[in-house]
Amino acid sequence: MKLRYFSLLLTYGVLAGAPALWAQKRVLAPAPAHAPVQPARTELPLTASESEVHVQPLPLDSTVVLLVGRDRPFSNKSTFAFQQYDQGLRLRNDTPLEIPDEFDFNRMCAEGNTVYALFTSRSTPGRLLAAAYNGRLGQVRTQQFDTRLSREIVELKALEGRLFATVLLNDQLHVTALLLNVATGQMQYLSSIYEPLPTQFTFVADAASRRAEYVLSQTNGRKSRLLLKQLTEQGQLVSSEFVQAESDRSLITAQLTPPQDTTARLLMGTYSLRDPNYAQGLFATDLRPAAGTGAKPPLRFYDFLRLKHFFDYLKPARQAKLRERTERRIARSVPPLRWRYRLLLHELLPQPDGGYVLVAEVYYPHYRYNNYGSLPAAFNAGASQLGSYGGNSRVFDGYQTTHALVCGFDRSGALLWDNTFVVENLRRRTLEEAVRLQTLPDGRLALAYLDEDKLRYKLINRAESSPNDHHVPIQTGSGGTTVGVERISDTSQSDVMPWFGSRFVASGYQRVHPAAGPSREVFFMNSVVF
């Protein structure tokens, strides 16, 4: 189930991109033995300017569901349809979806064989439209809701046929949770989830246990703590508890183990020193009382410097200087260095040995600057009248990821190993997961993301060092039969998502140039198998 990290200290901007350049003849190096294969590809004759496509893998039945929106000719209206593809990326169902023209797509999620899409009204604030596609029956149900108080949907998950939506209220000062029943049309605001900004949420849900659990951050500006709330599938509060550090540390945000694991209840996340906006390291704890004493175990803290691979994104010389500087501070009993890192936590991944893997993307807000200093004097005079747009104004340009931290924990919350995937050219306009993860049959972890027309990946075997620069081209023909003949000059809105087994699905828009004849613009899906 896809998880989005939520932080409402967001600024919005446009991610500037440029078409990828391609040579007249591309020479491909032999693929390494561990390289993934791409046995299937499908193309839809769609352009990014006249369509929208949203991808939802369904691991339960090894299918992929697309929500496809197309602009009507000579009109500003759109048509929508759910399309379902089998594991060979062959079209299985194409089901029209009637969406009134006032609605725009907002979020999509899945539960079992059902895909849910949520739309928001442009004309009536707080009006929502939910669509549920049953992948087993190929049927669609829609339901409209007038929430009145909600302004923006920032998170969406499904549990027992109901949608839990985290929403920003009209006052833009508070966030809450909204429960939508697509079958009956009933809705309710959950009074147990109501927090002032700034706050951070994580959320897990499980149909087997019929429980939803929220982790909410609370801060007084100097120190922060976490509030854990467990709800039924009907939104009723089951339990509530605080987790906080007794020292000068603050807990920023965290993930809980899935509710279906009744033998463990771990909380893992990030902590800070003084400034609650920046992470100093990781923490982990077992929330179950210790056998015999009934007391809860203490929190374990892991400064980033204690991790073997966290600073792999730095050049070796910088790493060495950093560690030497830290050792000198320790020798003089000087307080530790204060790190200024932001981490996007993924949902915890269960492992065959009973432990868990935590993945966290390290990122920072990226800005571009409008510098008028090099323009002629006449232009500079005009620029000075633009206020914040003149001089060296900065414009938000997306969230830049530097590396992904991967850590293994045992069932008590003790850190067993850590590793890092150093990335490049990875910037997103919204703060969402970009590096994807799958567990391979031999126990290794495959991490991957798309960089233009390349799939970059890393295979991780616990703490063992391994290259960060492996990549393969996205093939334009099934099984790679046309690689080197067809060329790609532009890729946009690309993504790769975990599917089933050791398989990912890569997707996006491309302009493909064959050896002869006109180029074509398509939306593609490739099956990627490790």
C-alpha positions, 0 to 999 in steps of 0.5 A: 500500500502506497504511503505518502509522508505528509508535511504541511510546510510545503511550497509549490513550484514548477520543476524545470526540465529539458529534453534529453539529448540523444546521439545519432548512434547509441552504443550500449555496453553489455548488461551486467549479470545482475541487470534487470530484464524487461520482458513486456512493454505496452504503449498508449498513443497519448501525449502529456499535453492532451492526457493524464495517466495515473498508475496503480499496481495490484500485487494481489492479482499481478495486474496494473490498473491505469486511470486514463484521462483524455481531452475531448477534441475541440473542447476543454472537457475530458473523458476518463476510463479505468484500464486493467493490464495483466502481468504481460501488460496486455489489456484485460479491461477498459471500463469508462468512468463518467466524471462531471467536468467540474472535477479534477483528479487528486489521489489514488490508492488501492485495497486488494483488487479495488482501486479508488480514485478521488477527485476534487471540484474546481467550482465548489470548495470541499466537494469530492467525487470518489470512484471505486474500480473492482478489478475482479469484476471490472465494475465501477461505482462513484459517490459524491461528497460535500465535505464543506470544511476540507480545502486540500486532500494530502493523504488517502488510504483504503480500509474495508471499503472506506477511504481515510483521507487526511485533509487540510481544513478551510482555515489552513491552520488545522488538519484532520481525517475524513472517513468516506464510505463509497458504498453508502455515501456516508462521511464523517470527520474524525474528531480524534484526529485534529491537529494544528499546523505545523505537524507531520503524519504517517498512517498505516492501515490493515484490513485483517486487523480492521485497524488504522493507526496514525503517528502525529507530531506535536511541537511547542517550537522547541521540542516535539513528541509523537502521539499514536492513535489507533482507530477502527475501520469505522473511525472509532478511537481505540487507544491513544498514547504519547511517545517522547524522549526524556533527554534534550532530544525531540522526536520528529516523525516515525513509522509503526509496524503494520497492525497485522503483525500482532507479535511485534509493535515497533516504532522507528523514526527520526529525532533531533537536537534542539531544532525539531525541523532537522534530523540528527539520527534515527530512533527505535523502540519496542512499544510492548511492555517488557516481560516480567517487569511490565515496563516499556523498553527505553528508546534507542538512538542512532546518530547518523555518524554511528551509521556505517554508510550514511555519509557515502554520498560525500567524497572520501576526503570529505568523509574522512575530514568529517570523522576526524573532526568528530573524533576531536570533539569527542576527545575534548568532550565537546557536544556533537555536531548538529546535522541538518538533514530532512528525511522522508520515511517509507512504510516499514517493510517486513522481512523473512527473518521477522525483522523490518527494513526502514527506508528514508530518502534524504532530501532538501528543498531546491531553489533557482534564482532570478538574477538580474545583475548581469542585465543592462542598466535599463533592464536592471532599473525595471527589475528593481520595481518588481519587488520580490521578483527583482534582484536575486529572488528565489523560486522553489524548484522541487525537492532534491534527493541526495541518497536513500538510507536503508536500515535493518532492525530486529524484532526488538528494534535493535539496529542490525545494519545500514546501507545507502543508495546514492542517487543523482538527478532526482528531483520532485515537485511534490514530497513523495516517494521516488526511490522504490524497493522490492525484496528479492527471493535471495533476501537482497533488496533492489532499489530503483528509480527512473532518471529520464530514459534510464532505470538506475538501481542498486542491489543491497545485501545488508551492510555490504558495499556495492556500486551506486551507478548501475543503470539500464536503458528503458527498452522501447521494444518487448524484450529489447528487440529494438534497443539501438534502433529506436531512440528516445529524445524526451521522457517526462512524468516517469516513475517506477513502482513495486509490483509483485515478486521481484518485479517493478512497473516503469511508466511515463511519457516518451517521444520515440524515434524509429530508425525510419519514419516519423517519431511517436509520442506515447505513454509507456509501461515496462515490466522490470524484473530482477 
